[in-house]
Amino acid sequence: MAGISASSGLRVAIGGILHETHTFMEQPTALTDFAAQSLHFGDDLIPSMRASRSGIGGMIDRALEYNWQLLPTLYAAAMPAGVVTEAAYRQLLSELRNRLARHMPLDGLLLALHGAMVAEGELDAEADIVAQARAIVGDAVPIVVLLDMHGNISPRLVELADVLLAYDTNPHIDAYARGSDAAEIMARLLRRELQPTSAYARPALLLPAQSTGTEAAPLSFVHARAAEIKAKDDVISIAVMAGFAYADTPFTGPSIIVTTDGQPGLAQNAANELSDLLYRHRESALPIYLQPAAAVAEAKRFERGPVILVDSADNIGGGTTGDGAGALAAMLAQDIQEGTIVLADPQAVDLCWRAGAKAEFTLNVGGKVDDWHGRPVTVTGSARALSAGVFECELPDNHFASFYGETVHMGRCAWLRVGGVNILLTERKTPPLDLAQLRHIGIIPETQSMIVVKSAVAYRAAYMPIAAAVIEMDTAGLCSANLSRFPYQHLKRPVFPLD
């Protein structure tokens, strides 16, 4: 590869802290939640994440091609949930600072962050992380940051980093590629080939998670135009940020970050144009849904399945509990045969494990964590199978791999059969991002009449190839598309569609 030898021997540190924080969720995110998903310190980082399909995996693989002295700090990623505790945040930040200080002097720093992380006492966590790193490495050391496109980005973060990149896809199937791009940009910075100049624009708009798919309006229009602008020689990167509407901060919502090679006017004009384009298509961000009973009845009309019933208000990838049982109640009431739903319910899992496989019993499932996601449903059925809840992803590039790697740990699981409905009970909430989630315990996705997915967009990579149809449901939950349900306190107003 051209230019690799010219960069060899340089000292580049690498690390990441990723969390998509739902500030309206009562349950906080502790250090144990990071440990349950992905937490690697020091020398453990590179062998653990190398060759993974994550963003940091792409960074590592490309960086190693340059023969840099790649110096690990830490990598921490937790499932989306409530505000990160101060203790967890301070410990992660301390680990990052201490390891950076030990690696000094440095020639560059690569960071994988999310963009929508909120900690106790810190509404702009990513800017704080980069500020703390900048204080150690100094202004002369380039910092390149890879973000999830759901980040809520502040102008401060844009000022602190030399270059910000973001995933271009939702579902996130390009995290590895964007990580590789981040390392390539770092190589160009280290060769003094670039003078990055960034610009920021933010429309007065909120996008519910259901409207952040990159292949549909409104974001499809923005990405199409961004691709044209990227073709210009002086454009280094364009980050089209959809935002995460369920994090209550002053910067919540979409934003555009354009970085050029020494062309500030071009950067600002492009950012403004893309921001205006997104705002002009704002009406397309207002989705339409059916109540669960009506959605199930509509799904019954299809001669073949599976019909995908989208429970986006209980979008696990957005930080919800994953235990809303409204769709289950609707399937049971209409005597559905071969309907499937996954519920995070450790209490029910424990009861199934105590009873053993093939046992028949009555228990309450779902609706146990909070008042946002409905009430429990009482069911009588038999445990068809039990599992340790570990599976390897079938998709080579998927949302799981973007953050956690290809091996997924759901905790203990139980397949409960109630009438004609299959309920996969899990100890840990796990989003529906790979068909192996069902298949690992014996549920065959392709033979189901309907499958409930607790996701807004990310399910599409796995489920659209087998879907006979998709029906959006209006269920209870912390990721409701009706954003007026949420008591924002920090959000800048006015903003569409609230005002």
C-alpha positions as CSV (number, residue, x, y, z in Angstrom):
1,M,0.0,0.0,0.0
2,A,1.4,3.4,-1.0
3,G,2.7,5.5,1.8
4,I,2.8,2.9,4.5
5,S,6.6,2.8,5.0
6,A,6.7,6.6,5.3
7,S,4.5,6.3,8.4
8,S,6.3,3.4,10.1
9,G,7.7,3.8,13.6
10,L,5.3,6.6,14.7
11,R,3.6,6.4,18.1
12,V,-0.2,6.3,17.8
13,A,-2.5,5.7,20.7
14,I,-5.9,4.1,20.3
15,G,-9.0,3.6,22.5
16,G,-12.7,4.1,22.8
17,I,-15.7,4.6,25.1
18,L,-19.1,4.0,23.6
19,H,-22.6,4.4,25.1
20,E,-25.9,5.6,23.6
21,T,-27.6,7.0,26.7
22,H,-31.4,7.2,27.2
23,T,-31.7,9.9,29.8
24,F,-35.4,9.2,30.4
25,M,-34.7,5.6,31.5
26,E,-34.6,5.2,35.3
27,Q,-32.0,2.4,35.4
28,P,-28.4,3.8,35.3
29,T,-25.5,2.3,33.4
30,A,-22.7,1.0,35.7
31,L,-19.2,-0.3,35.0
32,T,-20.6,-3.8,35.2
33,D,-22.8,-3.1,32.2
34,F,-19.6,-2.2,30.2
35,A,-18.0,-5.4,31.5
36,A,-20.9,-7.5,30.4
37,Q,-20.5,-6.3,26.8
38,S,-17.0,-5.1,25.9
39,L,-14.4,-3.9,28.3
40,H,-10.7,-4.2,27.5
41,F,-7.8,-2.4,29.2
42,G,-4.3,-1.9,27.9
43,D,-2.6,-4.8,26.2
44,D,-5.9,-6.8,26.1
45,L,-7.4,-4.2,23.7
46,I,-5.7,-5.0,20.4
47,P,-5.9,-8.8,20.4
48,S,-9.5,-8.6,21.6
49,M,-10.8,-6.2,19.0
50,R,-8.4,-6.8,16.1
51,A,-10.2,-8.2,13.0
52,S,-13.6,-7.6,14.7
53,R,-16.1,-5.9,12.4
54,S,-16.3,-2.9,14.9
55,G,-15.1,0.6,14.2
56,I,-12.1,0.2,16.4
57,G,-11.4,-3.1,14.6
58,G,-11.1,-1.3,11.4
59,M,-8.8,1.3,13.0
60,I,-6.6,-1.4,14.4
61,D,-6.3,-3.5,11.2
62,R,-5.5,-0.5,9.1
63,A,-3.1,1.0,11.6
64,L,-1.1,-2.2,11.9
65,E,-0.5,-2.1,8.1
66,Y,1.3,1.2,8.7
67,N,3.8,-0.4,11.2
68,W,3.0,2.3,13.7
69,Q,3.7,1.7,17.4
70,L,0.0,1.2,18.2
71,L,-0.4,2.0,21.9
72,P,-3.6,0.7,23.5
73,T,-5.5,2.6,26.2
74,L,-9.0,1.1,26.8
75,Y,-12.1,0.1,24.9
76,A,-15.5,0.1,26.7
77,A,-18.9,-0.4,25.1
78,A,-22.2,-1.0,26.9
79,M,-25.7,-1.7,25.6
80,P,-27.8,1.5,25.3
81,A,-29.5,2.2,28.6
82,G,-29.8,5.0,31.3
83,V,-27.4,7.6,32.3
84,V,-23.8,6.4,33.0
85,T,-23.0,6.6,36.7
86,E,-20.5,9.1,37.8
87,A,-18.4,6.3,39.3
88,A,-18.3,4.4,36.0
89,Y,-17.6,7.5,33.9
90,R,-14.8,8.7,36.2
91,Q,-13.1,5.3,36.3
92,L,-13.2,4.9,32.5
93,L,-11.9,8.5,32.0
94,S,-9.2,7.9,34.6
95,E,-8.0,4.8,32.8
96,L,-7.9,6.7,29.5
97,R,-6.0,9.6,31.0
98,N,-3.5,7.5,32.9
99,R,-2.7,5.2,29.9
100,L,-2.4,8.2,27.6
101,A,0.0,9.9,30.0
102,R,2.2,6.7,30.2
103,H,2.4,6.5,26.4
104,M,3.6,10.1,25.9
105,P,5.1,11.4,23.7
106,L,2.6,10.6,21.0
107,D,2.3,11.4,17.3
108,G,-1.4,10.7,17.0
109,L,-4.6,9.5,18.8
110,L,-7.4,7.4,17.4
111,L,-10.7,7.3,19.3
112,A,-13.9,5.4,18.8
113,L,-16.7,7.2,20.6
114,H,-20.5,7.2,20.2
115,G,-21.7,10.8,20.4
116,A,-24.8,10.4,22.5
117,M,-23.2,9.4,25.8
118,V,-24.5,11.2,29.0
119,A,-23.0,10.7,32.4
120,E,-24.1,11.9,35.8
121,G,-23.0,15.6,35.9
122,E,-21.8,15.6,32.2
123,L,-24.3,16.2,29.4
124,D,-21.5,16.4,26.7
125,A,-19.5,13.3,27.6
126,E,-17.7,12.9,24.2
127,A,-16.5,16.5,24.2
128,D,-15.3,16.0,27.8
129,I,-13.4,12.9,26.9
130,V,-11.7,14.5,24.0
131,A,-10.9,17.6,26.1
132,Q,-9.3,15.5,28.7
133,A,-7.2,13.7,26.1
134,R,-6.3,16.9,24.4
135,A,-5.0,18.3,27.7
136,I,-2.5,15.4,27.8
137,V,-1.4,15.0,24.2
138,G,-1.3,18.8,23.4
139,D,-2.6,20.8,20.5
140,A,0.0,19.6,18.0
141,V,-1.0,15.9,18.2
142,P,-3.8,15.1,15.7
143,I,-6.9,13.4,17.2
144,V,-9.2,11.6,14.8
145,V,-12.6,10.4,16.2
146,L,-15.0,7.9,14.8
147,L,-18.7,8.4,15.8
148,D,-22.0,6.5,15.6
149,M,-24.2,8.5,13.3
150,H,-26.8,8.7,16.2
151,G,-24.5,11.1,18.1
152,N,-25.7,14.4,19.5
153,I,-22.8,16.6,18.6
154,S,-21.8,19.9,20.2
155,P,-19.6,22.6,18.5
156,R,-17.1,22.0,21.3
157,L,-16.4,18.5,20.2
158,V,-15.9,19.7,16.6
159,E,-13.4,22.2,17.8
160,L,-11.5,19.7,20.0
161,A,-11.0,17.0,17.4
162,D,-9.0,17.4,14.2
163,V,-11.3,15.2,12.2
164,L,-14.7,13.6,13.0
165,L,-16.0,10.7,11.0
166,A,-19.3,8.9,11.4
167,Y,-21.0,5.7,10.1
168,D,-22.9,6.4,6.9
169,T,-25.3,3.5,7.3
170,N,-28.2,2.6,9.6
171,P,-28.3,-0.4,10.2
172,H,-24.6,0.2,11.0
173,I,-22.9,-2.1,8.5
174,D,-20.0,0.2,7.7
175,A,-18.4,0.6,11.1
176,Y,-15.3,-1.4,10.2
177,A,-14.9,0.5,6.9
178,R,-15.2,3.9,8.6
179,G,-12.7,2.8,11.2
180,S,-10.3,2.0,8.4
181,D,-10.9,5.4,6.9
182,A,-10.1,7.0,10.3
183,A,-6.7,5.3,10.3
184,E,-6.1,6.4,6.7
185,I,-6.9,10.0,7.5
186,M,-4.5,9.8,10.5
187,A,-1.8,8.5,8.2
188,R,-2.3,11.5,5.9
189,L,-2.2,13.9,8.9
190,L,1.0,12.3,10.1
191,R,2.5,12.8,6.7
192,R,1.5,16.5,6.9
193,E,-0.6,16.1,3.8
194,L,-3.7,17.7,5.3
195,Q,-4.7,20.9,7.0
196,P,-8.2,19.9,8.4
197,T,-10.8,22.7,8.7
198,S,-14.2,21.7,10.1
199,A,-17.6,23.3,10.0
200,Y,-20.8,22.5,11.9
201,A,-24.5,23.1,11.2
202,R,-27.5,21.9,13.1
203,P,-31.2,22.1,12.0
204,A,-33.9,22.8,14.6
205,L,-35.2,19.3,14.2
206,L,-35.6,16.0,16.2
207,L,-35.7,12.6,14.4
208,P,-37.4,9.7,16.3
209,A,-35.2,6.6,16.0
210,Q,-37.8,5.2,13.5
211,S,-36.9,7.9,11.0
212,T,-33.1,7.5,11.1
213,G,-32.7,4.8,8.5
214,T,-30.2,5.9,5.9
215,E,-32.0,4.3,2.9
216,A,-35.2,6.2,3.5
217,A,-36.4,9.8,3.7
218,P,-35.3,12.1,5.1
219,L,-31.7,11.0,5.5
220,S,-31.5,9.3,2.1
221,F,-31.7,12.7,0.4
222,V,-28.9,14.1,2.6
223,H,-26.6,11.2,2.0
224,A,-27.1,11.4,-1.7
225,R,-26.1,15.0,-1.8
226,A,-23.3,14.4,0.7
227,A,-21.8,11.8,-1.7
228,E,-21.7,14.4,-4.4
229,I,-19.9,16.9,-2.2
230,K,-17.5,14.3,-1.0
231,A,-16.3,13.8,-4.5
232,K,-14.6,17.2,-4.4
233,D,-10.8,17.0,-3.9
234,D,-10.7,19.2,-0.8
235,V,-13.4,17.4,1.2
236,I,-11.9,15.1,3.8
237,S,-15.1,13.8,5.5
238,I,-18.8,14.5,5.9
239,A,-20.5,13.2,9.1
240,V,-24.3,13.2,8.7
241,M,-25.5,12.8,12.3
242,A,-29.1,11.8,12.8
243,G,-28.9,12.4,16.5
244,F,-30.5,10.4,19.3
245,A,-33.8,12.0,20.4
246,Y,-34.0,10.2,23.7
247,A,-30.9,11.9,25.3
248,D,-32.0,15.2,26.8
249,T,-29.1,17.6,26.1
250,P,-28.7,21.1,24.6
251,F,-27.3,19.5,21.5
252,T,-29.8,16.7,21.0
253,G,-30.8,16.2,17.3
254,P,-29.3,16.0,13.9
255,S,-26.1,17.8,12.9
256,I,-23.7,18.0,9.9
257,I,-19.9,18.1,10.3
258,V,-17.9,18.8,7.1
259,T,-14.1,18.7,7.2
260,T,-12.1,20.0,4.3
261,D,-8.4,20.4,3.5
262,G,-7.9,24.1,4.3
263,Q,-11.1,25.3,2.8
264,P,-13.3,26.7,5.7
265,G,-15.7,28.4,3.3
266,L,-16.4,25.2,1.4
267,A,-16.8,23.3,4.7
268,Q,-19.4,25.8,6.1
269,N,-21.3,26.1,2.9
270,A,-21.6,22.4,2.5
271,A,-22.6,21.9,6.2
272,N,-25.3,24.6,5.8
273,E,-26.6,23.2,2.6
274,L,-27.0,19.6,4.0
275,S,-28.6,20.9,7.2
276,D,-31.1,22.9,5.2
277,L,-31.8,19.9,3.0
278,L,-32.6,17.8,6.0
279,Y,-34.9,20.4,7.5
280,R,-36.8,20.7,4.2
281,H,-37.6,17.0,4.3
282,R,-38.7,17.1,8.0
283,E,-42.3,16.1,7.3
284,S,-41.1,12.7,6.1
285,A,-39.8,12.0,9.6
286,L,-43.4,11.6,11.0
287,P,-44.2,7.9,10.9
288,I,-47.6,6.1,11.0
289,Y,-48.3,3.1,13.2
290,L,-51.0,0.5,14.1
291,Q,-52.1,-0.6,17.5
292,P,-50.7,-4.1,18.4
293,A,-54.1,-5.8,18.0
294,A,-54.7,-4.2,14.6
295,A,-51.1,-5.0,13.5
296,V,-51.5,-8.6,14.4
297,A,-54.8,-8.8,12.6
298,E,-53.2,-7.2,9.5
299,A,-50.3,-9.7,9.7
300,K,-52.8,-12.6,9.7
301,R,-54.0,-11.6,6.2
302,F,-50.7,-12.6,4.6
303,E,-50.5,-16.1,3.1
304,R,-46.9,-16.6,4.0
305,G,-44.5,-15.2,6.6
306,P,-42.7,-14.1,8.4
307,V,-44.4,-10.7,8.8
308,I,-42.2,-8.4,10.8
309,L,-44.0,-6.6,13.6
310,V,-41.9,-3.6,14.6
311,D,-42.1,-2.7,18.3
312,S,-39.9,0.4,17.9
313,A,-41.1,2.0,21.1
314,D,-39.3,-0.8,22.9
315,N,-36.2,-0.4,20.8
316,I,-33.5,-2.1,22.8
317,G,-30.8,-0.4,20.7
318,G,-32.2,2.9,21.9
319,G,-31.9,1.9,25.6
320,T,-35.3,0.5,26.4
321,T,-36.0,-2.5,28.7
322,G,-36.9,-5.0,26.0
323,D,-39.7,-6.4,28.1
324,G,-42.8,-4.8,26.6
325,A,-45.4,-7.5,26.2
326,G,-48.2,-5.7,24.4
327,A,-47.5,-7.5,21.1
328,L,-47.4,-10.8,22.9
329,A,-50.8,-10.2,24.4
330,A,-52.2,-9.3,21.0
331,M,-50.8,-12.6,19.4
332,L,-52.2,-14.7,22.2
333,A,-55.6,-13.1,22.0
334,Q,-55.8,-13.9,18.3
335,D,-54.5,-17.4,18.7
336,I,-51.5,-16.9,16.4
337,Q,-49.7,-20.0,15.3
338,E,-45.9,-19.7,14.9
339,G,-45.6,-16.2,16.2
340,T,-42.3,-15.2,17.9
341,I,-41.3,-12.6,20.4
342,V,-38.1,-12.0,22.4
343,L,-38.5,-10.6,26.0
344,A,-35.7,-9.7,28.4
345,D,-37.0,-11.1,31.7
346,P,-34.4,-12.6,34.0
347,Q,-37.0,-13.5,36.6
348,A,-39.0,-15.6,34.1
349,V,-35.8,-17.2,32.8
350,D,-34.9,-18.3,36.3
351,L,-38.3,-19.9,36.8
352,C,-37.9,-21.8,33.5
353,W,-34.5,-23.0,34.5
354,R,-35.7,-24.1,37.9
355,A,-38.6,-26.0,36.3
356,G,-36.4,-27.5,33.6
357,A,-37.0,-28.2,29.9
358,K,-40.3,-29.7,28.9
359,A,-42.0,-28.6,32.2
360,E,-45.3,-26.8,31.9
361,F,-46.2,-24.0,34.3
362,T,-47.9,-20.6,34.6
363,L,-45.9,-17.4,35.1
364,N,-45.9,-13.7,34.4
365,V,-43.6,-12.5,31.5
366,G,-42.5,-8.9,30.6
367,G,-43.6,-5.6,31.9
368,K,-41.5,-5.7,35.1
369,V,-38.8,-3.1,34.9
370,D,-40.8,0.2,34.7
371,D,-44.1,1.8,33.9
372,W,-43.2,2.8,30.4
373,H,-43.6,-0.6,28.7
374,G,-46.9,-1.9,29.8
375,R,-47.9,-4.6,32.3
376,P,-46.8,-8.3,32.6
377,V,-48.8,-10.9,30.7
378,T,-49.7,-14.1,32.5
379,V,-49.1,-17.2,30.3
380,T,-49.2,-21.0,30.7
381,G,-46.8,-23.0,28.6
382,S,-43.9,-25.3,28.4
383,A,-40.2,-24.7,28.2
384,R,-39.1,-26.2,24.9
385,A,-35.4,-25.6,25.4
386,L,-32.9,-23.8,27.6
387,S,-29.6,-22.3,26.5
388,A,-26.6,-20.4,27.8
389,G,-27.5,-17.6,25.4
390,V,-24.2,-17.4,23.5
391,F,-24.3,-17.3,19.7
392,E,-22.1,-16.4,16.7
393,C,-23.5,-13.8,14.4
394,E,-24.5,-15.0,10.9
395,L,-24.1,-11.6,9.3
396,P,-20.4,-10.6,8.6
397,D,-21.2,-6.9,9.1
398,N,-24.0,-6.1,11.6
399,H,-25.0,-3.8,14.4
400,F,-23.6,-6.2,17.1
401,A,-20.2,-6.3,15.5
402,S,-20.1,-2.5,15.3
403,F,-19.5,-2.3,19.0
404,Y,-19.2,-5.7,20.7
405,G,-17.8,-8.2,18.2
406,E,-19.3,-11.3,16.5
407,T,-20.0,-13.3,19.6
408,V,-23.1,-12.3,21.6
409,H,-23.9,-13.2,25.2
410,M,-27.5,-12.9,26.2
411,G,-27.2,-14.6,29.6
412,R,-29.3,-17.7,30.3
413,C,-32.2,-18.1,27.9
414,A,-35.4,-20.2,27.7
415,W,-37.7,-21.0,24.8
416,L,-41.2,-20.9,26.2
417,R,-44.1,-22.2,24.0
418,V,-47.5,-20.8,24.8
419,G,-50.2,-22.0,22.5
420,G,-48.8,-21.4,19.1
421,V,-46.5,-18.5,20.2
422,N,-42.8,-18.9,20.8
423,I,-41.3,-16.7,23.5
424,L,-37.5,-16.4,23.8
425,L,-36.8,-15.2,27.3
426,T,-33.3,-13.7,27.9
427,E,-31.5,-12.6,31.0
428,R,-29.9,-9.7,29.2
429,K,-31.8,-7.4,26.8
430,T,-30.4,-8.1,23.4
431,P,-31.5,-6.3,20.2
432,P,-32.8,-8.3,17.2
433,L,-29.8,-7.8,14.9
434,D,-29.0,-11.3,13.8
435,L,-31.2,-14.3,13.0
436,A,-28.8,-16.5,15.0
437,Q,-30.5,-15.0,18.1
438,L,-33.5,-17.2,17.4
439,R,-31.9,-20.0,15.6
440,H,-29.4,-20.8,18.4
441,I,-32.1,-22.2,20.6
442,G,-34.1,-23.9,17.9
443,I,-36.6,-21.3,16.7
444,I,-36.4,-21.2,12.9
445,P,-37.1,-17.6,11.7
446,E,-38.1,-18.5,8.2
447,T,-41.0,-20.7,9.3
448,Q,-42.7,-18.1,11.6
449,S,-45.9,-16.4,10.6
450,M,-44.9,-13.2,12.4
451,I,-41.9,-12.1,14.4
452,V,-41.9,-9.1,16.8
453,V,-38.6,-7.1,16.7
454,K,-37.8,-4.6,19.4
455,S,-35.9,-2.2,17.2
456,A,-36.4,0.9,15.1
457,V,-34.1,0.4,12.1
458,A,-31.2,-1.9,13.0
459,Y,-33.3,-5.1,12.6
460,R,-33.5,-4.5,8.8
461,A,-30.1,-6.0,7.9
462,A,-31.0,-9.4,9.4
463,Y,-34.8,-9.5,8.9
464,M,-35.6,-7.8,5.6
465,P,-34.1,-10.6,3.5
466,I,-36.7,-13.0,5.0
467,A,-39.6,-10.6,5.5
468,A,-43.0,-11.1,3.7
469,A,-44.0,-7.7,5.0
470,V,-43.3,-5.1,7.7
471,I,-45.9,-3.6,10.0
472,E,-45.0,-0.7,12.4
473,M,-46.8,-0.9,15.8
474,D,-47.7,1.9,18.1
475,T,-46.7,0.3,21.4
476,A,-45.8,1.7,24.8
477,G,-42.2,2.4,25.4
478,L,-39.3,4.7,26.0
479,C,-38.5,5.0,22.3
480,S,-41.9,6.1,21.2
481,A,-42.0,8.0,17.9
482,N,-44.3,10.5,19.7
483,L,-41.5,12.7,21.1
484,S,-44.0,14.9,22.9
485,R,-44.3,12.2,25.5
486,F,-40.9,13.1,26.9
487,P,-40.2,15.8,29.5
488,Y,-37.2,17.6,27.9
489,Q,-35.4,20.0,30.2
490,H,-32.1,20.8,28.4
491,L,-33.2,20.6,24.7
492,K,-32.9,23.9,22.8
493,R,-36.3,25.1,21.7
494,P,-38.1,25.7,19.4
495,V,-37.6,22.4,17.5
496,F,-39.7,20.4,15.1
497,P,-41.9,18.4,15.6
498,L,-42.4,19.5,19.2
499,D,-43.0,23.2,18.5
